Amino acid sequence: MDTPTHKVDCFRNRVAIEIEWNNKDPFYDRDLNNFRLLFDLRAISVGVIITRCDELQEIFKN
């Protein structure tokens, strides 16, 4: 579906997923605004952002 927004990483059955591994605040804002617009346009029903947290860094090192 063509949209006037930032391209979503994954989309299926009206669920949009953004994967942001080393995300910064401006990207969260962009993704949240993008999901809001796509929801308002009735293009998605759910928006999900997958990211990591610093507490998990030790697990990934192993």
Secondary structure, DSSP 8 states (H G I E B T S, - for coil): ---SS---SEEETTEEEEE-TT--HHHHHHHHHHHHHHHHTTS-SEEEEE---GGGHHHHH-
